Amino acid sequence: MNIVMEKLIGAMNAHDLDGMLALFHPDYDSRQPAHPGRAFVGSSQVRANWAAMFAGVPDLRVEVHRSVEDGDTTWCEWSWTGARVDGRPFEVHGVALFRIRDGLIVAGTLYVEDVEAEEAGIEQAVQGLSGERPESA
């Protein structure tokens, strides 16, 4: 994993908002293709988002499972875990692609989701997507 990502994960796990923000370009461009309404530009929104995350999940912990560098883009598979202030478990898994230039994160494409509290089987998931329930194999 590159040094910027190591610093990012360290700052996130230390809940060091200023240290984290020092790694983002002021015009950071964030996209979540599965949730287009969540797109934003600007490190000020990163600050607002993560101030709320650290307050709402006071024991938030980030773990990177795999990381690959491809030119100026770092891909990482990661999980965020902890407990919300109301006691409910917090668990998010996914993949993020970060473009890094001159030591700053300039853009991110995030594919991260809450882990389902109630498991749905593959047949139910396919039916939800296609409208047709597959036969069990």
Rosetta blueprint (number, residue, H / E / L):
1 M L
2 N L
3 I H
4 V H
5 M H
6 E H
7 K H
8 L H
9 I H
10 G H
11 A H
12 M H
13 N H
14 A H
15 H L
16 D L
17 L H
18 D H
19 G H
20 M H
21 L H
22 A L
23 L L
24 F E
25 H E
26 P E
27 D E
28 Y E
29 D E
30 S E
31 R E
32 Q L
33 P L
34 A L
35 H L
36 P H
37 G H
38 R H
39 A L
40 F E
41 V E
42 G L
43 S H
44 S H
45 Q H
46 V H
47 R H
48 A H
49 N H
50 W H
51 A H
52 A H
53 M H
54 F H
55 A H
56 G H
57 V L
58 P L
59 D L
60 L L
61 R E
62 V E
63 E E
64 V E
65 H E
66 R E
67 S E
68 V E
69 E E
70 D E
71 G L
72 D L
73 T E
74 T E
75 W E
76 C E
77 E E
78 W E
79 S E
80 W E
81 T E
82 G E
83 A E
84 R L
85 V L
86 D L
87 G L
88 R L
89 P E
90 F E
91 E E
92 V E
93 H E
94 G E
95 V E
96 A E
97 L E
98 F E
99 R E
100 I E
101 R E
102 D L
103 G L
104 L E
105 I E
106 V E
107 A E
108 G E
109 T E
110 L E
111 Y E
112 V E
113 E E
114 D E
115 V L
116 E L
117 A L
118 E L
119 E L
120 A L
121 G L
122 I H
123 E H
124 Q H
125 A H
126 V H
127 Q H
128 G H
129 L H
130 S H
131 G L
132 E L
133 R L
134 P L
135 E L
136 S L
137 A L
